Amino acid sequence: MMQQQLWDAHRADEAKARAIDRVEAGASQQWRDAALSAVWNVAATRQTFTTDDVWVRIDDSAVVAEPRAMGAVMRKARAEGYIQPTDEFRLSQRVASHRRPLRVWESKVIWI
């Protein structure tokens, strides 16, 4: 029985969604708005990008209470239809991220 609790893709997806919801709640609305705006700005100027590119564009006045909330911001941007994930990953350049792999996102913003 214990083995089934450890290996269940559906339950793992649900746990992931709950964790993202928790960290989103820990971030201020000001920061979430600034981060979502930064995602839009990056998507409007680049075909592909990572969250490293988004972090560079977040307004310095937006206090980061919960930096893990970037996942919630990217989830919202995806739900709003202006980005989609790719299968590609790049190593982060941010010191705080310790060179961990970051998903590459594709812009769905209409380029003029």
C-alpha positions in Angstrom: 0.0 0.0 0.0 2.8 2.4 0.9 4.4 1.9 -2.6 1.2 3.0 -4.3 1.3 6.3 -2.4 4.8 7.0 -3.5 4.2 6.4 -7.2 1.1 8.0 -8.5 1.4 10.5 -11.3 -2.1 12.0 -10.8 -1.5 12.6 -7.1 2.0 14.0 -7.9 0.4 16.5 -10.3 -2.2 17.5 -7.6 0.6 17.9 -5.0 2.5 20.1 -7.4 -0.5 22.3 -8.1 -1.2 22.7 -4.3 2.5 23.7 -3.8 2.4 26.3 -6.5 -0.9 27.7 -5.0 0.8 27.9 -1.6 3.8 29.8 -2.8 1.6 32.1 -4.9 -0.3 33.0 -1.8 3.0 34.0 -0.2 3.8 36.6 -2.8 2.4 40.1 -2.8 -0.1 41.0 -5.5 2.3 43.9 -6.4 5.1 41.4 -7.1 2.8 39.0 -9.0 1.6 41.8 -11.2 5.1 43.0 -11.8 6.3 39.5 -12.7 3.3 38.8 -15.0 4.0 42.1 -16.8 7.7 41.1 -17.1 6.6 37.8 -18.7 4.5 39.7 -21.2 7.3 42.1 -22.0 9.8 39.3 -22.6 7.3 37.3 -24.7 6.7 40.4 -26.8 10.4 40.7 -27.6 11.8 37.2 -27.7 10.5 34.0 -29.4 12.0 31.8 -26.6 13.2 32.6 -23.1 13.6 31.3 -19.5 12.6 32.8 -16.2 16.1 34.3 -16.0 15.0 36.7 -18.7 11.8 37.5 -16.8 13.7 38.1 -13.5 15.8 40.8 -15.2 12.7 42.7 -16.2 10.8 42.7 -12.9 10.5 46.2 -11.4 13.0 46.6 -8.5 10.2 48.2 -6.4 8.3 44.9 -6.4 9.3 43.2 -3.2 9.9 39.5 -3.6 8.4 37.8 -0.6 8.3 34.3 -2.2 10.6 33.9 -5.2 9.3 30.4 -5.8 6.0 32.1 -6.9 7.5 32.5 -10.4 6.1 29.1 -11.1 2.6 30.4 -10.4 3.3 33.5 -12.6 4.4 31.3 -15.5 1.3 29.0 -15.0 -0.9 32.1 -15.2 0.9 33.4 -18.3 0.4 30.0 -19.9 -3.3 29.9 -19.0 -3.8 33.3 -20.5 -2.3 32.0 -23.7 0.7 34.1 -24.3 3.4 31.5 -23.6 3.8 27.7 -23.9 6.4 25.4 -22.5 9.0 23.7 -24.8 10.8 20.5 -24.1 14.1 22.4 -23.9 16.0 23.4 -20.8 18.9 25.8 -20.2 21.1 26.3 -17.1 20.2 29.3 -15.1 22.7 32.2 -14.9 21.3 33.5 -11.6 23.5 32.8 -8.6 20.5 32.1 -6.4 19.4 29.4 -8.8 22.7 27.5 -8.6 22.8 26.8 -12.3 19.7 24.6 -12.1 18.0 23.7 -15.4 15.2 26.1 -16.4 12.4 25.3 -18.8 12.5 27.3 -22.1 9.2 28.9 -22.9 7.9 29.9 -26.3 6.1 33.2 -26.9 2.6 33.0 -28.3 2.4 36.7 -28.5 1.5 37.9 -32.1 4.6 39.5 -33.5 4.0 42.5 -35.7 
